Amino acid sequence: MKEVSVVNLMVGGPDEQIPWDEVEKKADQTWVAVDYGAVRLLRHGIIPDYALGDFDSSTDQERSKVKAAVDNIQQFPPEKDYTDTQLGLLTIQREYQYGQVVVYGATGGRLDHLLANIFLPLAEPYRPSLTRLVLRDIGNSVRYFLPGQYEISKEPGMKYLAFVNLTPVEGLNLLDEKYPLSNWNCDYPVSWTSNEFRGEKNHFSLKKGIIAVVQCKDVEYLI
């Protein structure tokens, strides 16, 4: 098992949602690609350690280029029990000892794909990655938290802050955010959206449940 600090996972979501400046700065880091993610990484001069998926979004010519460039390729039939993103995370958990997994291309496009990716670390096979998983796009950064007390830092360029309970929660406290919350309990998912940092660091805590913390900003798209 290879030991690395960060593994980057490129999946097949819309290209315009990916912060390519950030990706290219990480070209020398460890990459795993699923489905069309392998094609887009090669276009940006990045060769992933692994490429896997059903590759149903790629042309024959694109698949040939991937097979020529990438040493470790696993192709699966379109009819399978796992999504390509799930297969990517399972591969990372099997092949690497890591501190963080950053996923690109997991948002935008089809809503069912987005929801599957948001809920990804809740299922038992992926729980080992829950607190180490980050979903990134041009306007959002998503991290996951178990019960505990936390200090979070404001990411550059991000204006808003949201707390989303993905499971029933007990004792959620937003201690020094712009809009505080005290000892909140709920048995269904809720997004406490459009909150903001006060200062560069803020604090929160929860006694039970799993939440996603989203830092985000408004993004203008060129049409």
C-alpha positions as CSV (number, residue, x, y, z in Angstrom):
1,M,0.0,0.0,0.0
2,K,1.5,3.3,-1.1
3,E,1.6,6.1,1.5
4,V,0.7,9.6,0.2
5,S,-0.7,12.7,1.9
6,V,-3.3,13.4,-0.8
7,V,-5.0,11.4,-3.5
8,N,-7.0,13.4,-6.1
9,L,-9.9,11.6,-7.8
10,M,-11.1,13.0,-11.1
11,V,-14.6,11.8,-12.2
12,G,-16.9,12.6,-15.1
13,G,-18.9,15.6,-14.2
14,P,-19.2,18.8,-16.4
15,D,-15.8,20.2,-17.4
16,E,-16.9,23.8,-16.7
17,Q,-17.4,22.9,-13.0
18,I,-13.8,21.9,-12.5
19,P,-11.2,24.5,-11.2
20,W,-8.6,23.7,-13.7
21,D,-6.0,26.2,-12.4
22,E,-6.1,24.3,-9.1
23,V,-5.9,20.9,-10.8
24,E,-2.9,21.8,-12.9
25,K,-1.0,23.0,-9.9
26,K,-1.5,19.5,-8.5
27,A,-0.2,17.7,-11.6
28,D,2.7,16.1,-9.6
29,Q,0.4,14.7,-7.0
30,T,-1.3,11.3,-7.0
31,W,-4.3,11.0,-9.3
32,V,-6.9,8.4,-9.9
33,A,-9.4,8.8,-12.7
34,V,-12.8,7.2,-13.4
35,D,-14.6,7.1,-16.7
36,Y,-14.2,10.3,-18.7
37,G,-12.0,11.8,-16.0
38,A,-9.1,9.9,-17.4
39,V,-9.6,11.5,-20.8
40,R,-9.7,15.0,-19.4
41,L,-6.6,14.5,-17.2
42,L,-4.6,13.4,-20.2
43,R,-5.7,16.5,-22.1
44,H,-4.2,18.6,-19.3
45,G,-0.9,16.6,-19.2
46,I,-1.7,14.6,-16.1
47,I,-1.3,10.8,-16.2
48,P,-3.3,9.1,-13.4
49,D,-2.0,6.1,-11.5
50,Y,-5.3,4.3,-12.1
51,A,-8.1,4.7,-14.7
52,L,-11.3,2.7,-14.1
53,G,-14.9,2.6,-14.9
54,D,-17.2,1.5,-17.7
55,F,-15.8,4.2,-20.0
56,D,-19.2,4.6,-21.7
57,S,-18.7,8.3,-21.9
58,S,-15.5,8.0,-24.0
59,T,-15.0,7.3,-27.7
60,D,-13.0,4.4,-29.0
61,Q,-10.2,6.8,-29.9
62,E,-10.2,8.3,-26.4
63,R,-10.2,4.9,-24.7
64,S,-7.2,3.9,-26.9
65,K,-5.3,6.9,-25.7
66,V,-6.1,6.1,-22.1
67,K,-4.9,2.5,-22.5
68,A,-1.7,3.7,-24.1
69,A,-0.9,6.2,-21.3
70,V,-2.1,4.6,-18.1
71,D,-0.4,1.5,-16.6
72,N,-3.3,0.4,-14.4
73,I,-6.7,0.2,-16.1
74,Q,-9.8,-1.6,-14.9
75,Q,-12.8,-1.6,-17.2
76,F,-16.2,-2.6,-15.9
77,P,-19.5,-3.3,-17.7
78,P,-22.1,-0.5,-17.6
79,E,-24.5,-2.8,-15.7
80,K,-22.7,-3.0,-12.3
81,D,-23.4,-2.6,-8.6
82,Y,-21.2,0.4,-8.1
83,T,-21.0,3.9,-9.6
84,D,-17.7,4.9,-11.2
85,T,-17.1,7.3,-8.4
86,Q,-17.6,4.6,-5.8
87,L,-15.2,2.3,-7.7
88,G,-12.7,5.1,-7.6
89,L,-12.9,5.6,-3.9
90,L,-12.8,1.8,-3.3
91,T,-9.6,1.7,-5.4
92,I,-8.0,4.5,-3.4
93,Q,-8.9,2.8,-0.1
94,R,-7.3,-0.4,-1.3
95,E,-4.2,1.0,-2.9
96,Y,-3.2,3.9,-0.8
97,Q,-2.6,5.0,2.8
98,Y,-3.7,8.6,2.6
99,G,-4.6,11.7,4.6
100,Q,-7.1,13.2,2.2
101,V,-9.1,12.4,-0.9
102,V,-10.0,15.4,-3.1
103,V,-12.7,14.7,-5.7
104,Y,-13.1,16.8,-8.8
105,G,-15.9,16.5,-11.3
106,A,-18.5,15.2,-8.8
107,T,-20.9,18.1,-9.1
108,G,-23.1,19.6,-11.8
109,G,-24.8,17.7,-14.6
110,R,-27.2,15.0,-13.6
111,L,-28.9,15.4,-10.2
112,D,-28.9,11.7,-9.4
113,H,-25.1,11.7,-9.9
114,L,-24.7,14.7,-7.6
115,L,-26.8,13.2,-4.9
116,A,-24.9,9.9,-5.1
117,N,-21.7,11.7,-4.7
118,I,-22.9,13.9,-1.8
119,F,-24.1,10.8,0.1
120,L,-21.1,8.7,-0.9
121,P,-19.2,8.5,2.4
122,L,-22.4,7.6,4.4
123,A,-22.4,4.0,3.2
124,E,-20.3,1.5,5.2
125,P,-17.8,0.6,2.4
126,Y,-16.7,4.3,2.2
127,R,-16.9,5.3,5.9
128,P,-13.1,5.0,6.3
129,S,-12.8,8.1,4.0
130,L,-15.6,10.1,5.5
131,T,-13.6,12.7,7.5
132,R,-10.9,12.8,4.9
133,L,-13.1,13.4,1.8
134,V,-13.4,16.8,0.1
135,L,-15.6,17.5,-3.0
136,R,-14.3,20.5,-5.0
137,D,-15.6,22.5,-7.9
138,I,-15.3,26.1,-9.1
139,G,-17.6,27.5,-6.4
140,N,-17.9,24.9,-3.7
141,S,-15.9,22.9,-1.2
142,V,-17.6,20.1,0.8
143,R,-16.2,18.3,3.9
144,Y,-17.8,15.8,6.3
145,F,-17.8,15.7,10.0
146,L,-18.7,13.2,12.8
147,P,-19.6,14.2,16.3
148,G,-17.0,16.4,18.0
149,Q,-15.8,19.9,18.4
150,Y,-14.2,21.6,15.4
151,E,-12.4,24.7,14.2
152,I,-12.7,25.5,10.5
153,S,-10.7,28.0,8.4
154,K,-12.2,30.2,5.7
155,E,-11.0,29.1,2.3
156,P,-9.8,31.8,-0.1
157,G,-12.5,33.3,-2.2
158,M,-15.4,31.6,-0.4
159,K,-18.2,33.9,0.9
160,Y,-20.8,31.6,2.3
161,L,-20.9,28.7,4.8
162,A,-23.6,26.0,5.0
163,F,-24.1,23.2,7.6
164,V,-26.1,20.3,6.2
165,N,-27.1,17.4,8.4
166,L,-27.1,14.2,6.3
167,T,-28.4,12.0,9.1
168,P,-30.5,12.8,12.2
169,V,-28.4,15.1,14.4
170,E,-28.3,16.0,18.1
171,G,-26.7,19.0,19.8
172,L,-25.5,21.0,16.7
173,N,-24.0,24.3,17.8
174,L,-22.8,27.0,15.5
175,L,-20.8,28.9,18.0
176,D,-19.3,32.0,16.4
177,E,-20.7,32.0,12.8
178,K,-22.6,35.1,11.6
179,Y,-25.9,33.2,12.3
180,P,-25.4,31.1,15.4
181,L,-27.3,27.9,16.4
182,S,-27.7,26.4,19.8
183,N,-28.2,22.8,20.7
184,W,-30.2,22.0,17.6
185,N,-31.8,18.5,17.1
186,C,-33.5,17.2,13.9
187,D,-34.3,13.7,12.6
188,Y,-34.4,14.7,8.8
189,P,-31.9,16.4,6.5
190,V,-31.7,20.2,6.6
191,S,-29.4,22.7,5.0
192,W,-28.5,25.7,7.2
193,T,-27.5,27.7,4.2
194,S,-26.1,31.2,3.5
195,N,-24.3,31.5,6.8
196,E,-20.9,33.2,6.8
197,F,-17.6,33.3,8.7
198,R,-16.9,35.9,11.3
199,G,-13.1,36.2,10.9
200,E,-10.8,33.7,9.3
201,K,-11.7,30.8,11.7
202,N,-15.0,29.7,13.2
203,H,-16.1,26.9,15.5
204,F,-19.0,24.4,15.7
205,S,-19.8,21.2,17.5
206,L,-22.3,18.3,17.4
207,K,-23.1,15.4,19.7
208,K,-24.6,12.9,17.3
209,G,-24.9,12.5,13.5
210,I,-23.1,13.3,10.4
211,I,-23.0,16.7,8.7
212,A,-21.5,18.2,5.6
213,V,-19.9,21.7,5.8
214,V,-20.0,23.6,2.5
215,Q,-18.0,26.7,1.8
216,C,-19.2,28.3,-1.4
217,K,-19.4,31.4,-3.5
218,D,-21.6,32.7,-6.3
219,V,-20.2,31.9,-9.8
220,E,-20.9,33.7,-13.0
221,Y,-21.0,31.5,-16.1
222,L,-20.1,32.8,-19.6
223,I,-22.7,31.7,-22.1
